[in-house]
Amino acid sequence: MSEKEEIIPEAEIRTIKREEEQGRSPPGGGYIVQAGSYRSRPDAEKMRAELAKLKVKARLERVKIENVEWFRVKIGPYENLAEADRLRTILKKNGIDSVVQKMTPRQSPAPAAKH
């Protein structure tokens, strides 16, 4: 994956949305909604099926953290936070907890100085 993701705290969501409305949104790689992280693929597939019933297309992302495999249910990317937060509100009304993550392009290391 070429991006790094960072979860946006609830308080910051309102601030960023307000900035977007004023045309001052920070540049970046977009937003992803994560609707769960599961130890078993069948549990993650079950969540993806729940989302499909709501006409929300999700994908699974497999990650390994400290030699433990996790299956994350991801939706997006969305260009702005308002879109991602609108989906999060719909999910919440349907009893699905989720978090919004900001995607930021990975910084490539600075070239080595020539001596």
N, C-alpha and C positions, 0 to 999 in steps of 0.2 A: 504494500500500500504506500502510495507516495505522499500521503498527508498524515498529519498528526491531528488528533482530536482532543478537544478540551471541553469538559462539561461546563455549561453556563449556569451559574447560580440564579435562583429565582429572582432575586432583587435586581440583578443585572439585566434580565430579560426585558423588564419594563423600561429601563434606561435606554437600552439599545434600540428597542422598538420606537421609542420617542425620537431618538436621533435619526432613525430611518425615515420617520414621518417628516422630519425637518430637512431631509436630504443630506444628512451628515453621517450616513452609515459608514462604519469603518470598512476599508477594503479587506477582502479575504476570499477564502475559497468556498464559502457557502456554509450551510447548516444541515446537520443530520439529526433525525429523531431516532433514539434508541428505545425500543419498546420491550426490553428485557435482555437478560444475559443468563444463560442456562448451562448447567453442567452436561445435560444430555440433549442430543440432537432431536429426539422425539418431542421433548418439551418445547424446544425452540420451534419445531415444525407446527406444533399445536398452536402456539401464539401466532405464527404466520398465517395459519388457517383462520384464526379468529379475526385477524386484520383483513383478510380477503373477504370475509363476510361483510365488513364495513367498506368494501371497495377500496381498500388501501393496499397497495403493492409493496411488499417488504422483501428483503433479502437476508440471508444468513451470512454471518461472517464468523469464521472459526479463528480463534486466537488461543495462544498458549501463554499462560501466566504461571510462572514458577512450576513448570512441568505439569500443569493442570490445564486440560482443554476446556474452553468455554465456547458457547455458540450464542452470538449476539444477534438480535433481530433489529435490523436497520431499515430506515425509511428515508428517502431523499436521494440526493441533496436538494435543498431549497436555496434559492438565491438570497432571500432575505429572512430575517428572523420572524417577521410577522407571519409569513406563510407557515414556517415550522411551528410556531406557537399556536396558530389556528388549528393545525392537525393535533397538536398536543391537547388542546381543549376538547376536541371531539373524542379523542382516546379516553380522556379523563371521565367524560360523561358516560362512556361505555365501560367504566371500571378498569381501564388499563393505565397503569402508571408508566410514565416515560420521562426521558430527559432529553434536552436539546444539547447538541454538541457543535462547537464551531470547528470547522475544518480549516487548518492553516497549512499552506504549502511548507514542506520541510525546507529548512534553510540548508543550502549546500555549503560545505566547508569553504572557508576562504582559501584561495590558492596560496601555496607556500611561497614565502618571500625568496626571491633569487639573490644569492650572495655574489 
